[in-house]
Amino acid sequence: MHFGFSYVGLIFLLMLFVPNFFWTKHKPEGYDEYAKRENKLLLALERIGEVAVSCLVLIFSDFNVQGLNLWLIWLSAAFVFMVLYEVFWIRYFRSEKTMKDFYRSLLGIPVAGATLPVIAVLLIAVYGKNPFLFAAGIVLGIGHIGIHMMHLKEVAGNDI
């Protein structure tokens, strides 16, 4: 592992944060009520994971392209998952912006808005051979995906 700026990490974070910035102005109706009921442990894990991932992905130059080799498959796969994440957001912003729209699966991936970036983080960690980012991705995944799976169950329960 090598300390240094990661432009790949910066691109990843921009792909992550830009749609979330717009989302703050286009939340689904009732989202804040769901957020009030979030599990505090999952919320703590999510926040710890968010901070750790955001920092770690920027401070290791190992995430930058290191030439053509088989390891590049991992980075390419991470990029594909981030492109799918952008597709998720495009679909959401074109929808009526309901809770149901927000939690629709994408290509069979449940809670895609939470799952896709977590998978991308794990793949970038493998590419960069960085166990710290991988661990942070696991913590983020437990919290972030866990919270959104709970919201999905609530949304499904309200539709019955």
Secondary structure, 3 states (H helix, E strand, C coil): CCECCCHHHHHHHHHHHHHHHHHCCCCCCCHHHHHHCCCHHHHHHHHHHHHHHHHHHHHEHHHCCCCCCCCHHHHHHHHHHHHHHHHHHHHHHHCCCCHHHHCCCECCECCHHHHHHHHHHHHHHHHCCCHHHHHHHHHHHHHHHHHHHHHHHHHHHHCC
